[in-house]
Amino acid sequence: IRSEPRAVSKVECKGHVQSRSQIWKGAAAAVCLAVAIVVLATVSGYGAAAVFDIWSQIKEARAFAPGEPEALVTGRVAISLFAFQAVTVSSVFLANAHRRRVSGVPFLNFDMPPGGIKTLALSIVVLMSLAVLFASCVFVFNPDALRHDLQPFAEMMKSRTWWLILLAAGIGAPLAEECLFRGLLFGALRPSPLGFTGAALFTAVTWALLHANYSPYGLAAITLIGLYLAWLRERTGSLLTPMVCHGAYNSLIILLMAFSAGGSFG
């Protein structure tokens, strides 16, 4: 695994050098753009959920088949997530295309990391090990916090449409969130005077805030995972590594709940 060159106060873009103030302006613009993308994606998610309510008649007084209400609620959540993720990905890709035209240095890079599959597998193993260690500590000190964070997903795993959540969490979330946080935001902040440490902290904390309904322990876990994913982005020079790790982590949690005693296949 290689390291990318450290950023300095001036960077070259298409033959000219950016000053410190220009770098800061670019970073501020990226932060504002990220906020706008999250707002637009959130509105789109609520809009998709409202359309789903009309189509499914989920809020109308009518007879439901056994298991239908649970399946519809899970489908509603998944449709909302898909809309959020689609808007996020398309917006970041548009911003990336503009960045490529202006500076020749895109935010997004999906190249296979040095070491290939071996690097990806090792990165996943390390993430899983750290997650199990942290979750074990939380369970010892405050098991209710762990249950609080997993309960909404555990309930959806009992429905026959649980696999929609698997798609949203295992594919959609890694693609959308990594493109936005470790792609656009980290890519804009890394060359600034904040450097790797500042960019990693900022993206990890803001990513955690996207999960504001979690317990303090859950937010701490998300922040630590965000720091690890930023480190992977830095070390491998590719978004593919954090994206694959993110997807594997989410998918494993969903599958464990689905195949547990209380899940669809338990």
C-alpha positions in Angstrom: 0.0 0.0 0.0 1.5 3.3 -1.1 1.1 6.8 0.3 0.1 9.7 -1.9 2.4 12.7 -1.9 1.8 15.2 0.9 0.0 18.3 0.0 1.7 21.7 0.3 0.3 25.2 0.4 0.4 25.5 -3.4 -0.7 22.9 -5.9 -0.4 22.8 -9.7 -3.6 22.7 -11.8 -3.3 22.6 -15.6 0.1 24.3 -15.6 -0.5 27.0 -13.0 0.0 27.1 -9.3 -2.9 27.6 -6.9 -2.3 30.0 -3.9 -3.3 29.2 -0.4 -6.4 31.5 -0.6 -7.5 29.7 -3.8 -7.1 26.3 -2.1 -9.2 27.6 0.8 -11.9 28.9 -1.6 -12.0 25.6 -3.4 -12.4 23.7 -0.1 -15.1 26.1 1.2 -17.0 25.7 -2.2 -16.8 21.9 -1.8 -18.2 22.0 1.7 -21.1 24.3 0.6 -21.7 22.0 -2.4 -21.7 18.9 -0.1 -24.3 20.6 2.2 -26.5 21.4 -0.9 -26.2 17.8 -2.1 -27.3 16.4 1.2 -30.2 18.8 1.4 -31.3 18.0 -2.1 -30.9 14.3 -1.6 -32.8 14.4 1.7 -35.7 16.2 0.0 -35.6 13.6 -2.8 -35.8 10.8 -0.2 -38.8 12.3 1.5 -40.4 12.9 -1.9 -39.8 9.3 -3.0 -41.3 8.1 0.3 -44.4 10.2 -0.3 -44.9 8.8 -3.8 -44.5 5.3 -2.4 -47.2 6.0 0.2 -49.6 7.0 -2.5 -48.8 4.0 -4.7 -48.9 1.5 -1.9 -51.9 3.0 0.0 -50.0 2.2 3.1 -51.7 4.9 5.2 -55.2 4.1 4.1 -57.6 2.0 6.2 -57.8 -1.3 4.3 -57.2 -5.0 4.8 -53.6 -6.0 4.6 -52.3 -9.5 3.8 -50.2 -11.2 6.6 -46.8 -9.6 6.6 -47.8 -6.9 4.1 -47.5 -3.9 6.4 -44.0 -4.9 7.5 -42.9 -5.5 3.9 -44.4 -2.1 2.8 -42.7 -0.2 5.6 -39.3 -1.8 4.8 -39.9 -1.0 1.1 -40.7 2.6 1.9 -37.4 3.0 3.8 -35.5 1.4 1.0 -37.1 3.6 -1.7 -36.3 6.7 0.3 -32.7 5.6 0.7 -32.4 4.7 -3.0 -33.6 8.2 -3.9 -31.2 9.9 -1.5 -28.3 7.8 -2.8 -29.1 8.3 -6.5 -29.2 12.1 -6.1 -26.0 12.1 -4.1 -24.1 9.9 -6.6 -25.3 11.8 -9.7 -24.5 15.2 -8.1 -21.0 14.2 -7.1 -20.3 12.8 -10.5 -21.4 16.1 -12.1 -19.1 18.0 -9.7 -16.3 15.6 -10.5 -16.8 16.1 -14.2 -16.6 19.9 -13.7 -13.5 19.5 -11.6 -11.8 17.4 -14.3 -12.5 20.0 -16.9 -11.3 23.0 -14.8 -8.2 21.5 -13.1 -7.6 18.1 -14.6 -7.6 16.7 -11.1 -10.8 14.8 -10.4 -12.2 14.0 -6.9 -13.1 10.5 -7.8 -10.7 7.6 -8.5 -11.9 4.0 -8.6 -8.6 2.4 -9.7 -7.7 -1.0 -8.1 -5.4 -0.3 -5.2 -1.8 -1.4 -5.1 -1.8 -5.1 -4.1 -5.2 -5.6 -5.7 -7.6 -8.1 -4.1 -5.1 -8.8 -1.4 -5.2 -5.2 -0.2 -9.0 -5.1 -0.4 -9.3 -8.3 1.6 -6.8 -7.2 4.2 -8.5 -3.8 4.6 -11.9 -5.6 5.2 -10.4 -7.9 7.8 -8.9 -5.0 9.7 -12.1 -3.1 9.6 -14.2 -6.1 10.8 -11.7 -6.8 13.6 -11.8 -3.2 14.8 -15.6 -3.1 14.6 -16.0 -6.3 16.6 -13.6 -5.1 19.3 -15.4 -1.7 19.6 -18.9 -3.4 19.6 -17.7 -5.8 22.3 -16.6 -3.0 24.5 -19.9 -1.1 24.0 -21.9 -4.3 24.8 -20.0 -4.7 28.1 -20.5 -1.1 29.2 -23.8 -0.2 27.7 -25.6 -3.1 25.8 -28.8 -0.9 25.5 -26.9 1.5 23.2 -26.0 -1.3 20.8 -29.6 -2.6 20.8 -30.8 1.0 20.2 -28.7 1.4 17.1 -29.5 -2.0 15.6 -33.2 -2.3 16.5 -34.7 -0.4 13.5 -32.7 -2.6 11.1 -33.5 -5.7 13.1 -37.2 -5.1 12.8 -37.0 -4.6 9.0 -35.0 -7.9 8.7 -38.2 -9.7 9.7 -40.0 -8.6 6.6 -39.9 -10.4 3.2 -38.5 -7.2 1.6 -35.4 -7.2 3.8 -33.2 -7.7 0.8 -34.0 -4.1 -0.4 -32.3 -2.8 2.7 -29.3 -5.1 1.9 -29.1 -3.4 -1.5 -29.4 0.1 -0.1 -26.9 -0.5 2.8 -24.5 -2.8 1.0 -24.3 -1.1 -2.4 -26.1 2.3 -2.4 -24.7 3.6 0.8 -21.0 2.8 0.2 -21.2 4.3 -3.3 -23.1 7.5 -2.3 -21.4 8.2 1.0 -17.8 7.4 -0.1 -18.2 9.5 -3.3 -19.4 12.4 -1.2 -17.2 12.2 1.9 -14.0 10.4 1.0 -14.3 11.6 -2.6 -15.6 15.2 -3.0 -15.0 16.5 0.5 -11.7 14.7 1.3 -10.4 15.5 -2.2 -11.1 19.2 -1.7 -9.8 19.5 1.8 -6.7 17.3 1.5 -4.6 19.8 -0.4 -5.5 22.6 2.0 -3.5 23.5 5.1 -5.7 21.1 7.0 -3.7 18.3 5.4 -4.6 14.7 5.8 -5.4 14.9 9.6 -7.8 17.8 9.2 -9.5 16.4 6.1 -9.9 12.9 7.7 -11.4 14.4 10.9 -13.7 16.7 9.1 -15.1 14.0 6.8 -15.4 11.5 9.6 -17.3 13.8 11.9 -19.6 15.1 9.2 -20.3 11.6 8.0 -21.2 10.6 11.6 -23.6 13.5 11.8 -25.5 12.0 8.8 -26.3 9.2 11.3 -27.5 11.6 14.0 -30.2 9.1 15.2 -27.6 6.8 16.6 -26.5 6.6 20.2 -23.3 8.4 21.3 -21.5 5.1 21.1 -22.8 4.6 17.6 -21.7 8.0 16.5 -18.3 7.3 18.0 -18.1 4.1 16.0 -19.1 5.8 12.8 -16.4 8.5 13.4 -13.7 5.9 14.0 -14.7 4.0 10.9 -14.7 7.3 9.0 -11.1 7.9 10.1 -10.1 4.4 9.0 -11.8 4.8 5.6 -10.0 8.2 5.1 -6.7 6.5 5.9 -7.4 3.8 3.3 -8.3 6.6 0.8 -5.0 8.3 1.6 -2.8 5.1 1.6 -4.2 3.5 -1.6 -5.0 6.6 -3.6 -8.3 5.1 -4.6 -12.0 5.3 -3.5 -12.4 1.7 -4.3 -10.8 0.5 -1.1 -13.0 2.4 1.4 -16.0 1.8 -0.8 -15.5 -2.0 -0.7 -14.8 -2.0 3.0 -17.9 0.1 3.7 -20.0 -2.2 1.6 -18.7 -5.4 3.2 -19.2 -4.0 6.7 -22.8 -2.9 6.1 -23.7 -6.1 4.2 -22.3 -8.3 7.0 -24.4 -6.6 9.6 -27.6 -6.8 7.5 -27.0 -10.5 6.7 -26.2 -11.4 10.4 -29.5 -9.8 11.4 -31.4 -11.4 8.6 -30.1 -14.9 9.5 -30.3 -14.4 13.2 -33.0 -16.0 15.4 -35.4 -13.0 14.9 -34.6 -12.4 11.2 -36.3 -13.6 8.1 -34.2 -16.7 7.8 -33.7 -17.3 11.5 
